[in-house]
Amino acid sequence: MKLHQPNQGWLEDYVVIVKNKIIEAIVPLSDTHSSIPLHDLGGAYLTPGFFDTQVNGGGGVLFNDETNVEGIAKIFDAHLQFGTTAILPTLISDDLSKVSTALASIDSAIEAGEVGIHGVHIEGPFINPQRKGIHNQDKFRLLDKDSVKLLSSLKHGKLLLTVAPELQNLAHLTSLAEEGVIVAAGHTAATYPQMVAALRSNVTCFTHLFNAMTPLATREPGVVGAALEDINSWVGVIVDGHHVHDSTLKIALAVKPKGKVFLVTDAMSTVGDDKNWFTLDGQTITCNGGMCASEEGTLAGSCLDMLSAVKNTTVRLGVSFHEAVNMASLYPAQMMGLDHAIGSIEVGKEASMLAIDSELSITRIWVNGALRSR
């Protein structure tokens, strides 16, 4: 077995001891008592489970359509088979009443003990119509005191909020951050100066870098320029060969400090489902050749799963498998302030792990110490 360690590469001939869903110890095989039952993984890699912070749907379910505990569980189960053991169900721009329902459903799911649910991602409706993508412009609005209060009301887990900061009162962004909300810039037409000001107002992340934001240009660095320049912020990337050119992603990896680029899927309901189409706000979205798009050709999320994102990162971008795993587990956990509990195989953390063979296929999945069928 090759044991993934975030800063030490791969350890061989070690044993991970799990007790009460938590990693209790990591010891050399030679120090293991014979009475302890062992899972022999042969030459497989043992990695942390993946953490996807942008999951719109899966298993035939969109979070916007089934904004309840049952829908959340179906989405999680659809992604689990691809190694994702932690998710933020993601709500696409909708009415504040739906946002309220989403927060209540996340709280209920966590209170009910649904595994793998670590919060929620609210992507819109506080975004810019100039960079709306597939989002429904009729739902858009500005942050105000009432919406800030609502977004600060989640009782369990963490909330990631995607906004267009140039349209907002920056004091609202600071207030949200002070309440523990992780504020990300996305679907934004901000200028470079506006984005720099937002970074100073507690924006710490960029949602699907390069997509739905002002690009890096000769005399106007835009949102992309601000994101690449800032050493403290994180950027999520969709590595599917459709959203961003491979060479563009390689530039981002070369520029951003190590640990600040993480993988997301932006997955829609087609992941883990037999159907290759779904409806979103009355539009038919079809997944063909790995790309989700409307009839007009507008990208609409993706049909990417996290294991494929990891493989693409190694094959298409030339990133080591070890680092690609970090990008799918540790770095998003650090971005969300959850790395004390998930994101790596370390003592005291949740025992959610994957056995992956030399062909990068998952052979076993553990969630909170329990072996789950694939």
Secondary structure, 3 states (H helix, E strand, C coil): CEEEECCCEEEECEEEEEECCEEEEEEEHHHCCCCCCCCCCCCCEEEECEEEEEECEECCEECCCCCCHHHHHHHHHHHHCCCEEEEEEEEECCCHHHHHHHHHHHHHHHHCCCCCECEEEEECCCCCHHHCCCCCHHHCCCCCHHHHHHHCCCCCCEEEEEECHHHCCHHHHHHHHHCCCEEEECCECCCHHHHHHHHHCCEEEECCCCCCECCCCCCCCHHHHHHHHCCCCEEEECCCCCCCCHHHHHHHHHHCCCCCEEECCCECCCCCCCCCEEEECCEEEEEECCEEEECCCCECCECCCHHHHHHHHHHCCCCCHHHHHHHHCHHHHHHCCCCCCCCCCCCCCECCEEEECCCCCEEEEEECCEEECC
